[in-house]
Amino acid sequence: MKPIILLTCLSIAKAQTLPAVSEAMDRAIAAKEIAGSVTLVAGPDEILHLAANGDADLGNKIPMKVDSIFWIASMTKPVTGTAVMMMQDAGKLSVDDPVSKYLPEFKGLKDAAGKEVVVTLKHCLTHSSGLSEVSPQESGSIKTLKDLMRLIVAKPVQFKPGSKWQYCQTGINTAARVVEMVSGQDFATFLDQRLFAPLGMEDTTFYPTEEQAKRIAVSYSRTAAGELEKSELMFLGNAPVTSRERNPRANGGLFSTASDYAKFARMILRGGEFDGKRYLSEKSVQQMTTVQRGDLVTGFTPGNGWGLGWCVIREPQGVSAALSPGTYGHGGAYGTQVWIDPVKKRVHLLMVQRANFPNSDGSEVRRLFHEAASR
């Protein structure tokens, strides 16, 4: 199975494939772990590898292409963290501020015992806020982050903020709502105007168009018999992917391509600058990609800590063994991965759509990719 390469811009036109990466993906496809993949490896100044392997749609025999679009799920979280830090650079907020400074509904937030609790933006971005989750059934009809907040504050805080790590979708969405308040823009518009359009990320969005929807890779689950069967995107309900009747899920609602997300990742690798434009200060990049609470035990694989919207690998091991200490990134529910190695100056991007990995961050596909990309 040969990788398919599409030359879309000057930096991509120079890209070559790394045979070991494509061979690793072909093995995963042959084992029916995934239907197909897009893989990308980049340095600060160029794309070193870009390849599409396998199929985007098994039933219709549509091959994967390098511009195939994926639901990147929680790979949205580093983007949200970046938006918060952009506002800190602008003097609009501090991550140490209480959320209630910007969202009055958080004043008087209480725990289950009725004791008042103060949650900061840093708590939200490091998954240490203790905020209760809002179920898909509760949030299904919610169209704005503003309306989502009233559901969050109606529930008790589960533990003392900062005392433990517990992966929390509502904390990330709360941080995004603060961005809306201090910027005066809804979160989707903020990202479009401040990040995606300037970076040239034309296929990154919460709301794919009809044309973009045609390029979305089909999601699959692996059956007990070892076969792949079509699986729907978990957060859409019965609505089409093109519907705008849902809130901009800052915790995991973005769609993107490998080449698009690589622009964002390379900007972070370069200390907040890309193609002559500065998006973040180097200080803010350093802050958000550094472990904020080193004593907290975190998931989803061993050896991790947490920055501000970013997972940070403190002690590489298992699936992350090929990466350097201090590597930062995030995975997505359906197996997508981005990891930025600041020592080797490399971006690793894996795009797949597998709905039922036992642990999407600990998948064998991820391990094979990192090992092959690091040779």
C-alpha positions in Angstrom: 0.0 0.0 0.0 1.7 3.2 -1.2 1.3 6.5 0.6 -0.6 9.2 -1.3 1.1 12.6 -1.4 -0.7 15.9 -2.3 1.5 18.9 -2.8 -0.4 21.8 -1.4 2.1 24.5 -0.6 5.8 25.3 -0.9 6.7 23.7 2.5 4.7 20.6 1.8 6.0 20.4 -1.7 9.5 19.8 -0.3 8.2 17.1 2.1 9.3 13.5 1.6 7.9 10.5 3.2 9.6 8.6 5.9 9.3 4.9 4.7 9.3 3.6 8.3 6.2 5.7 9.2 4.2 4.5 6.2 5.2 0.9 6.8 4.1 1.2 10.4 0.7 2.6 9.3 0.3 -0.2 6.7 0.8 -2.8 9.4 -1.8 -1.2 11.6 -4.2 -1.1 8.6 -3.5 -4.7 7.7 -4.2 -5.7 11.4 -7.6 -3.8 11.1 -6.7 -1.5 14.0 -7.5 1.4 11.7 -9.0 2.0 8.2 -6.5 4.6 7.2 -4.3 7.4 8.5 -2.6 10.7 7.7 0.8 11.1 9.3 2.9 14.2 9.4 6.4 15.0 10.9 7.7 18.5 10.9 10.5 20.7 12.2 10.3 24.4 12.9 10.9 25.4 9.3 9.6 22.5 7.1 7.4 19.5 6.7 9.7 16.4 6.8 7.0 13.8 6.2 3.4 13.8 5.0 1.6 10.7 3.9 -1.9 9.2 3.6 -2.3 5.4 3.9 -5.4 3.2 3.7 -8.9 4.3 3.2 -11.1 7.2 4.4 -14.2 5.2 3.6 -14.0 1.5 3.5 -17.6 0.9 2.2 -17.2 3.2 -0.8 -13.5 2.4 -1.3 -12.4 6.0 -1.0 -8.7 6.3 -0.3 -7.4 8.4 2.4 -5.9 11.7 1.2 -3.5 14.1 2.9 -6.3 16.8 3.0 -8.8 14.4 4.6 -10.6 16.1 7.5 -10.8 14.5 11.0 -12.7 15.2 14.1 -9.7 15.9 16.4 -11.7 15.9 19.6 -9.6 16.8 22.6 -6.8 18.1 20.4 -9.0 21.1 20.6 -7.9 21.7 24.2 -4.3 23.0 23.4 -6.0 25.5 21.0 -8.2 26.6 23.9 -5.2 26.9 26.2 -3.5 29.0 23.5 -6.5 31.3 23.2 -6.4 32.0 27.0 -2.7 32.7 26.9 -3.2 35.1 24.0 -5.6 37.1 26.2 -3.1 37.0 29.0 -0.5 38.5 26.7 -3.0 41.2 25.7 -3.4 42.1 29.4 -7.0 41.0 29.5 -6.6 38.3 32.1 -4.3 36.3 34.3 -4.5 32.5 34.5 -4.3 33.0 38.3 -7.5 35.0 38.3 -10.7 33.5 39.8 -13.2 32.6 37.0 -15.8 34.7 39.0 -13.8 37.9 38.1 -15.1 37.4 34.5 -18.2 35.2 35.0 -20.4 36.5 37.7 -22.4 33.3 37.9 -19.4 31.6 39.4 -19.6 33.9 42.5 -20.8 31.8 45.4 -19.8 28.5 43.7 -20.1 25.8 46.4 -19.1 22.2 47.1 -21.4 19.4 48.1 -21.2 20.5 51.8 -22.3 24.1 50.9 -18.9 25.6 51.4 -17.9 28.4 49.0 -15.2 27.5 46.5 -12.9 29.6 44.3 -12.0 28.2 40.9 -9.2 29.9 38.9 -8.5 29.7 35.2 -5.4 27.7 36.0 -7.5 25.2 37.8 -9.7 24.9 34.7 -6.8 24.5 32.3 -4.9 21.9 34.4 -8.0 19.7 35.1 -7.8 20.4 38.8 -10.9 22.6 39.2 -13.3 20.0 40.7 -16.1 21.3 38.5 -18.8 18.7 37.8 -19.4 17.5 34.2 -22.5 18.3 32.2 -23.9 15.2 30.5 -24.5 15.1 26.7 -28.2 14.8 27.5 -28.1 18.0 29.5 -26.0 20.0 27.0 -27.5 18.6 23.8 -29.7 21.6 23.1 -27.3 24.2 24.4 -26.1 26.5 21.5 -23.8 28.9 23.3 -21.0 28.7 25.9 -22.9 31.3 27.9 -25.9 29.1 28.3 -23.6 26.1 29.2 -22.3 28.0 32.2 -25.6 28.0 34.0 -25.6 24.2 33.9 -22.1 24.1 35.3 -22.6 26.4 38.2 -25.8 24.6 39.2 -23.7 21.5 40.2 -21.5 21.2 43.3 -17.7 21.3 43.0 -16.5 17.8 43.6 -13.2 18.5 45.5 -11.0 21.3 46.7 -9.6 23.0 43.5 -5.9 22.3 43.0 -5.9 19.2 45.3 -6.2 16.5 42.6 -6.2 15.9 38.9 -9.5 14.8 37.3 -10.0 15.2 33.6 -12.7 17.8 33.2 -14.5 19.0 30.0 -16.4 21.7 31.8 -13.2 23.4 33.0 -12.0 23.8 29.5 -15.3 25.2 28.3 -15.4 27.6 31.2 -11.9 28.9 30.2 -13.2 29.5 26.7 -16.2 31.4 28.0 -13.8 33.7 29.8 -12.1 34.3 26.5 -15.4 35.3 25.0 -16.0 37.8 27.8 -12.6 39.5 27.6 -12.4 39.5 23.8 -15.9 40.5 23.1 -16.2 37.7 20.5 -17.8 34.3 20.5 -15.2 31.6 20.8 -15.5 30.3 17.2 -15.1 33.8 15.8 -12.2 34.5 18.0 -10.3 31.4 16.8 -11.2 32.0 13.2 -10.0 35.6 13.3 -7.1 35.4 15.7 -5.6 32.0 14.9 -7.0 30.0 12.0 -7.3 32.6 9.3 -3.9 34.2 10.0 -2.2 30.8 10.2 -3.8 29.7 7.0 -5.8 26.9 8.7 -8.6 26.9 6.1 -10.0 23.5 7.1 -10.1 23.9 10.9 -13.5 24.6 12.3 -16.3 23.7 14.7 -18.8 23.8 11.8 -17.7 22.1 8.6 -19.3 23.3 5.4 -21.0 20.9 3.0 -17.9 20.8 0.9 -15.6 20.1 3.9 -18.0 17.4 5.1 -17.3 15.4 2.0 -13.7 15.1 3.0 -14.3 13.9 6.6 -12.8 10.5 7.2 -15.4 7.9 8.3 -15.1 6.8 11.9 -14.8 3.1 12.7 -15.1 0.8 15.7 -13.3 -2.6 15.9 -15.7 -5.5 16.6 -15.0 -8.4 18.9 -14.4 -10.4 15.7 -11.6 -8.0 14.7 -13.5 -6.3 11.9 -14.0 -2.6 11.4 -17.6 -1.2 11.4 -18.8 2.3 10.8 -19.3 4.4 14.0 -20.9 7.8 14.3 -19.2 10.8 15.9 -20.3 10.7 19.5 -21.2 14.3 20.1 -23.4 15.0 17.1 -26.6 13.2 18.2 -28.9 13.1 15.3 -27.8 16.4 13.9 -25.7 16.6 10.7 -22.0 17.5 11.0 -22.7 20.7 9.1 -25.3 21.9 11.7 -24.4 25.1 13.6 -27.0 24.4 16.2 -24.4 23.4 18.8 -22.1 25.3 21.0 -18.4 25.7 20.0 -17.1 22.8 22.2 -13.8 24.2 23.3 -13.1 20.9 25.0 -13.3 18.8 21.8 -15.4 20.1 19.0 -12.8 21.0 16.3 -12.3 19.4 12.9 -9.0 19.8 11.1 -6.4 18.3 8.7 -2.9 17.2 9.4 -1.4 20.1 7.4 -3.7 22.7 9.2 -2.9 21.5 12.7 0.8 21.3 11.8 0.8 25.1 11.3 -0.5 25.6 14.8 1.9 23.1 16.2 4.9 24.6 14.4 3.9 28.0 15.7 4.1 26.7 19.2 7.4 24.9 18.5 8.8 28.2 17.3 7.9 29.9 20.5 4.7 31.6 19.4 5.8 32.9 16.0 5.0 31.6 12.5 5.8 33.1 9.0 6.9 36.4 10.6 3.7 36.9 12.7 3.8 36.6 16.5 0.7 35.0 18.1 2.0 34.3 21.6 5.0 35.5 23.6 7.7 33.0 24.2 7.0 33.4 28.0 3.4 32.3 27.5 4.4 29.3 25.4 6.9 28.3 28.0 4.3 28.7 30.8 1.5 26.7 29.2 3.8 23.8 28.1 5.4 23.4 31.5 3.9 21.2 34.3 2.0 23.4 36.6 1.4 21.0 39.5 4.2 18.4 39.5 2.9 16.5 42.5 -0.5 15.6 41.0 -0.9 12.1 39.5 -2.4 12.5 36.1 -3.6 10.4 33.1 -3.9 9.0 30.5 -0.6 7.2 30.2 2.2 6.9 32.8 4.7 9.7 33.3 2.6 12.7 32.4 2.0 16.1 34.0 -0.2 18.9 32.9 0.4 22.4 31.6 -2.3 24.9 30.6 -4.4 22.9 28.2 -1.5 20.7 27.3 -0.4 17.3 28.5 3.4 17.3 29.3 5.5 14.1 29.2 7.7 14.3 32.3 9.0 10.7 32.1 8.8 9.1 28.6 7.7 5.5 28.7 5.5 3.0 26.9 3.9 4.7 24.0 5.9 7.9 24.6 9.3 6.2 25.1 10.6 7.6 21.8 9.9 11.2 22.8 12.0 13.5 25.0 11.2 14.6 28.5 9.3 17.9 28.3 7.4 16.9 25.1 3.9 18.3 25.1 0.8 17.7 23.2 -2.6 16.0 23.4 -4.6 13.1 22.0 -8.2 12.9 20.8 -11.0 10.4 21.6 -10.8 8.8 18.2 -7.0 8.3 18.2 -5.7 11.5 16.8 -2.4 12.7 18.4 -0.2 15.7 18.3 3.1 15.8 20.2 5.8 18.5 20.1 9.3 17.5 21.1 11.2 20.7 22.1 14.5 18.8 22.4 14.5 17.2 19.0 12.5 20.1 17.5 9.9 17.9 16.0 6.2 17.8 15.6 4.5 14.4 15.4 0.9 14.4 14.0 -1.2 11.2 13.7 -4.7 11.5 12.2 -7.0 8.4 12.5 -10.7 7.8 13.2 -11.1 4.8 15.5 -13.9 5.1 17.9 -13.3 2.4 20.4 -9.6 2.2 21.2 -9.4 0.8 24.8 -7.2 3.9 25.5 -6.8 6.2 22.5 -3.7 7.8 24.1 -2.2 4.5 24.8 -2.9 2.8 21.5 -0.4 0.5 19.7 -0.9 2.7 16.6 0.4 5.7 18.5 3.4 3.7 19.7 4.3 2.5 16.2 4.0 6.0 14.8 6.3 7.6 17.4 8.9 4.9 17.1 8.9 5.1 13.3 8.9 8.9 13.2 11.8 9.1 15.6 14.2 7.0 13.6 
